[in-house]
Amino acid sequence: MCPRARSQEEWQPVCPLADLEIGRGVAALVHGQAIAIFRMEDELVYALGNHDPFARASMIARGIVGRRSGVPFVASPAHRHAFDLRSGRCLDDTHVSVPAYDVRVTDGVVHVGHRKVDAA
C-alpha cells in the first residue's frame, strides 16, 4: 500500500459538522472503538474514548461540557469527573485518563484519526 493511501485510511469520516449540536456529545464507532465526539462553541471538535473509567460504562458522550480555567472539559454523567477534551486527562484525578483522538473537519465533514500518542 502506498503511503498516501495509508494516510487517507487513518482518518475515518464520522458525520457532517452541521449534525453536531454545540455543547453536546455523540457516540460513534471509529476504528472499532466507541468514541465520544464534542463540538464546542468555538467550532472546535474533540474526540475522546467513550468509556468512563470511574463508572466502568460507556457514557462519556452523555456528559456535560464546559470550561475550567480555560480548559475545555466533559464531566462524566455518573460521577462528575471532568476530562480535558484536548488530552483525555482527568482534571480531578491526574492518575486517570481516557483516550483522546485527533479530529479534523474537511469539507464540512468530521474525520477522526487515531489515538493521540502523547496525552499531555
GIKAJO-V470315 format. One record per pair of residues at least 6 apart in sequence whose C-alpha atoms are under 7 Angstrom apart, sorted by the first residue. I is the first residue (numbers start at 1). GAP is how many residues later the second one is. D is the distance in whole Angstrom. If there is no record, write none. Layout:
# GIKAJO-V470315
i:I gap:GAP d:D
i:I gap:GAP d:D
This chain:
# GIKAJO-V470315
i:10 gap:103 d:5
i:10 gap:104 d:6
i:11 gap:100 d:6
i:11 gap:101 d:5
i:11 gap:102 d:4
i:12 gap:18 d:7
i:12 gap:99 d:5
i:12 gap:100 d:5
i:12 gap:101 d:6
i:13 gap:96 d:7
i:13 gap:97 d:6
i:13 gap:98 d:4
i:13 gap:99 d:7
i:14 gap:96 d:6
i:14 gap:97 d:6
i:14 gap:98 d:7
i:15 gap:94 d:6
i:15 gap:95 d:6
i:16 gap:92 d:6
i:16 gap:93 d:4
i:16 gap:94 d:6
i:17 gap:91 d:6
i:17 gap:92 d:5
i:17 gap:93 d:6
i:20 gap:19 d:6
i:21 gap:18 d:7
i:22 gap:17 d:5
i:22 gap:18 d:5
i:22 gap:19 d:6
i:23 gap:15 d:7
i:23 gap:16 d:6
i:23 gap:17 d:5
i:23 gap:18 d:7
i:23 gap:42 d:6
i:24 gap:14 d:6
i:24 gap:15 d:7
i:25 gap:11 d:6
i:25 gap:12 d:5
i:25 gap:13 d:5
i:25 gap:36 d:5
i:25 gap:37 d:6
i:26 gap:10 d:6
i:26 gap:11 d:5
i:26 gap:12 d:7
i:26 gap:35 d:5
i:27 gap:7 d:7
i:27 gap:8 d:6
i:27 gap:9 d:5
i:27 gap:10 d:6
i:27 gap:34 d:6
i:28 gap:6 d:6
i:28 gap:7 d:5
i:28 gap:8 d:7
i:29 gap:6 d:6
i:34 gap:15 d:6
i:34 gap:16 d:6
i:35 gap:12 d:6
i:35 gap:13 d:6
i:35 gap:14 d:5
i:35 gap:15 d:5
i:36 gap:11 d:6
i:36 gap:12 d:5
i:36 gap:13 d:6
i:36 gap:14 d:5
i:36 gap:24 d:6
i:36 gap:25 d:5
i:37 gap:9 d:6
i:37 gap:10 d:4
i:37 gap:11 d:7
i:37 gap:24 d:7
i:38 gap:7 d:6
i:38 gap:8 d:5
i:38 gap:9 d:6
i:39 gap:6 d:4
i:39 gap:7 d:7
i:45 gap:58 d:7
i:46 gap:39 d:6
i:46 gap:40 d:7
i:46 gap:57 d:6
i:47 gap:53 d:6
i:47 gap:54 d:5
i:47 gap:56 d:7
i:48 gap:37 d:7
i:48 gap:40 d:6
i:48 gap:50 d:7
i:48 gap:51 d:6
i:48 gap:52 d:4
i:48 gap:53 d:6
i:49 gap:49 d:6
i:49 gap:50 d:5
i:49 gap:51 d:6
i:50 gap:8 d:5
i:50 gap:9 d:6
i:50 gap:10 d:5
i:50 gap:11 d:6
i:51 gap:6 d:6
i:51 gap:7 d:4
i:51 gap:8 d:6
i:51 gap:9 d:6
i:52 gap:6 d:6
i:52 gap:7 d:6
i:52 gap:8 d:6
i:52 gap:24 d:7
i:55 gap:23 d:6
i:60 gap:16 d:5
i:62 gap:15 d:6
i:63 gap:11 d:6
i:63 gap:12 d:5
i:63 gap:13 d:5
i:63 gap:14 d:5
i:64 gap:10 d:5
i:64 gap:11 d:5
i:64 gap:12 d:7
i:65 gap:8 d:6
i:65 gap:9 d:4
i:65 gap:10 d:6
i:66 gap:6 d:6
i:66 gap:7 d:6
i:66 gap:8 d:6
i:67 gap:6 d:6
i:71 gap:13 d:7
i:72 gap:12 d:6
i:72 gap:13 d:6
i:73 gap:9 d:6
i:73 gap:10 d:5
i:73 gap:11 d:4
i:73 gap:12 d:5
i:74 gap:8 d:5
i:74 gap:9 d:5
i:74 gap:10 d:7
i:74 gap:11 d:7
i:75 gap:6 d:5
i:75 gap:7 d:4
i:75 gap:8 d:6
i:76 gap:6 d:6
i:81 gap:9 d:7
i:81 gap:11 d:6
i:82 gap:8 d:6
i:82 gap:9 d:5
i:82 gap:10 d:6
i:83 gap:6 d:5
i:83 gap:7 d:4
i:83 gap:8 d:6
i:84 gap:6 d:6
i:84 gap:7 d:7
i:86 gap:14 d:7
i:87 gap:13 d:5
i:87 gap:32 d:5
i:87 gap:33 d:6
i:88 gap:9 d:5
i:88 gap:10 d:5
i:88 gap:11 d:6
i:88 gap:12 d:5
i:88 gap:31 d:7
i:89 gap:7 d:6
i:89 gap:8 d:4
i:89 gap:9 d:6
i:89 gap:30 d:7
i:90 gap:6 d:6
i:90 gap:7 d:5
i:99 gap:16 d:6
i:100 gap:15 d:6
i:100 gap:16 d:6
i:101 gap:11 d:7
i:101 gap:12 d:6
i:101 gap:13 d:6
i:101 gap:14 d:4
i:101 gap:15 d:5
i:102 gap:10 d:6
i:102 gap:11 d:5
i:102 gap:12 d:6
i:102 gap:13 d:7
i:102 gap:14 d:6
i:103 gap:8 d:6
i:103 gap:9 d:5
i:103 gap:10 d:6
i:104 gap:6 d:6
i:104 gap:7 d:5
i:104 gap:8 d:7
i:105 gap:6 d:6
